[in-house]
Amino acid sequence: MIEDRRSLPRRLTFLQSAVMAVFAALAVCFWMLQVAQHQKYREMAENNHQRTLALRAPRGTLFDRHGTVLVRNRNAFNVSLVREQARDLDATLARLARITGVDEARLRETVDRHRDEPRYRPIVLIHDASDAQVAAILARRLELAAIMVEQVPTREYPAGELAAHLFGYVGEVTEAQLNRPEHASLTSGAIIGQSGVELTYNDRLMGQDGARRVVVNSTGREIETLGERQPLEGQRLQLTIDWDLQQAAERAFRHYGYNGSAIFLDPRNGEVLAMTSVPAFDPNKFATGIDRATWTALNTDRLRPLQNRALQGRYSPGSTFKIVVAVAALEEGVATPDFKVHCAGGANFYGRFFKCHKAGGHGTVDMRTAIEKSCNTYFYTLGNMVGIDRLHKWATALGLGVKTGIDLPHEIEGIMPSTEWKRRRYNEKWYAGETISVAIGQGQVSVTPLSLAVMMATVANGSTRHVPHLVKAVDRGEGWKVVPPPPPAAEIRMAPSHVQALHEGLWMVVNAAGTGGRARIEGRNVAGKTGTAQVISNIGRQRAGKTDRDLRDHGWFVFFAPHDTPEIAGVVFTEHSEHGYLSAPIAKHVMEVYFAKRDGLPPPELPPLPGVPAPRVPAAVQTEAPVARLMRSTRPAEAPPASPIPPAAPAEATPAGPGPARDE
């Protein structure tokens, strides 16, 4: 007992010290919270009733080469959900679906996709809401405290399907895209370019989003704006496209009822004047959030409207490839323009008879006449003399079998065979007999329409393979600045005499007795070459029997004009048109628009539909010397008479095995 009494003061002292220490610690903590970190916790408290709302930046406007607006923005309303403010998420979604008429399952699917994101971040449930939907939501703001309506800039394509593959479309960034390094700064819900120019130049077009800081009450309703940072519009781009030519090309395709593709280039610098792929799609449907049914319909359509045929379609070039064979023979010194071959309807090579398209043959022809009449026998002979590897050398130099480098995404390569190519791909040797089919654009060779346009532009200028490009100038907010063209892909430097001979032969195709007469424009000296390419070989067609596949031949027309000082060049490809010469009226119409616009003349009407044979060119013009005809063509008054519907190609024999069922 006595010992306990003696220890009691010590215990009390210890207890007092402990209590004082606790109060001292609390005092320090209170000081830290209320004094030292006062500002920090004050801001945190304020943030409990503040929100930062993103202000989407308008994408840059697209213009054509003359200042016409091609793609712009419009204001639209998006309906978003802030899950943090939703007391009953299921009830909120059900009520929103009921008053807006949107499928509730679709709303729930959208929420589920963004479930891993912060709850304070708005999720866009309805893109481009109608006025009726917005009014219904605003009338029930107290019931839908977690739903917000915001005005946002939305991409608009005024021309609908016109130039859709060229412009591309925009859409909400996907999870896979968010994981890419170039999109590190983006957040879910951002709108980016998904194809075409919109994708290639997305960084320039996107701009910088702004922000608005607001005060909200306990129900999430905005009661005050604390500050706002305005969004910065994306850069404006001036394209090389001439909108009048673009419209003319697409009108012509629809007028004649063909699907296909066309590219029109300036052969002097590689600028793309027009590019079309038909059928197309409406990019406006993507800008506001494409629905599942529309997306499925586009992807299952047998006509493949989402495919840009200009740079994603690969086809046999048919007789247009004869231009490459002529270039290779001339530049390799294998033949001169005066080299002659006798055509009696075909020729034997390696124990097999290869037919010409004209059963009776063309007689003895030189290179110019062989180009004009598209004599298969002549080019069988040249191809055999040149050989596949030298054909490969010059085809790739002219742009075939390689990517053109155009500033559009998803371009594919054509196929230009060689001995090494076949060894690498099939582990087999190349047989000389295979070169015979390649020499007329059949067999293993295939091209994209864009690469064939580049080839023709290179032949037109005779020296330089330019990289096709679509941007002419850019405005970063400081005025327009010209964008330098990309450096040339290759310097060909063909001999001037060879270029002249080629141009003469190609001029004769259109202006003499060749199959390109439907492209003749009086006084404009159009040069060109038609081609017809099989979808399937004759043997394959027989084996296929009855099928729902369209096995009709494709048609080509490559061209440039004027022949002596080319300003426009390109290609028209018509799917399943059966004859290359039926592509020529499309090219003619666009070139007429080009020259009329250049010279300040009224725009021309579309040429009549083909079908009625026109009188043949007079015999005197047919038999006149090529150079003399060429000289006469520079004087419009003395030019060969132009008919609205030039003569149809004569009936032609079917070659043995692979090869064109008809040449043009």
Sequence and secondary structure as in RCSB ss.txt:
>XXXX:A:sequence
MIEDRRSLPRRLTFLQSAVMAVFAALAVCFWMLQVAQHQKYREMAENNHQRTLALRAPRGTLFDRHGTVLVRNRN
AFNVSLVREQARDLDATLARLARITGVDEARLRETVDRHRDEPRYRPIVLIHDASDAQVAAILARRLELAAIMVE
QVPTREYPAGELAAHLFGYVGEVTEAQLNRPEHASLTSGAIIGQSGVELTYNDRLMGQDGARRVVVNSTGREIET
LGERQPLEGQRLQLTIDWDLQQAAERAFRHYGYNGSAIFLDPRNGEVLAMTSVPAFDPNKFATGIDRATWTALNT
DRLRPLQNRALQGRYSPGSTFKIVVAVAALEEGVATPDFKVHCAGGANFYGRFFKCHKAGGHGTVDMRTAIEKSC
NTYFYTLGNMVGIDRLHKWATALGLGVKTGIDLPHEIEGIMPSTEWKRRRYNEKWYAGETISVAIGQGQVSVTPL
SLAVMMATVANGSTRHVPHLVKAVDRGEGWKVVPPPPPAAEIRMAPSHVQALHEGLWMVVNAAGTGGRARIEGRN
VAGKTGTAQVISNIGRQRAGKTDRDLRDHGWFVFFAPHDTPEIAGVVFTEHSEHGYLSAPIAKHVMEVYFAKRDG
LPPPELPPLPGVPAPRVPAAVQTEAPVARLMRSTRPAEAPPASPIPPAAPAEATPAGPGPARDE
>XXXX:A:secstr
 HHHHHHHHHHHHHHHHHHHHHHHHHHHHHHIIIIITHHHHHHHHHHTTEEEEEE      EE TTS EEEEEEE
EEEEEE GGG SSHHHHHHHHHHHH   HHHHHHHHHHTTTS TTS EEEESS  HHHHHHHHTTTTTTTTEEEE
EEEEEE TTTTTTHHHH  EEE  HHHHTSGGGTT  TT EEE SHHHHHTHHHHH B EEEEEEE TT  EEEE
EEEE  B   EEEES  HHHHHHHHHHHHHHT  EEEEEE TTT BEEEEEEES   THHHHT   HHHHHHHHH
 TT TTS HHHH  B  GGGGHHHHHHHHHHTTS  TT  EEESSEEEETTEEEE SSTT  EEE HHHHHHHT 
HHHHHHHHHHH HHHHHHHHHHHTTTS    SSS     B   HHHHHHHHS    HHHHHHHTTT TT BB HH
HHHHHHHHHHHSSEE   B EEEEESSS EEE      SEE    HHHHHHHHHHHHHHHHSSSTTGGG  TTT 
 EEEEEEE SS HHHHHHH S SS    EEEEEEEESSSS  EEEEEEETT S GGGTHHHHHHHHHHHHHHHTT
         S S      HHHHHS HHHHHHHHTSGGGS    SS          SSSS SS  
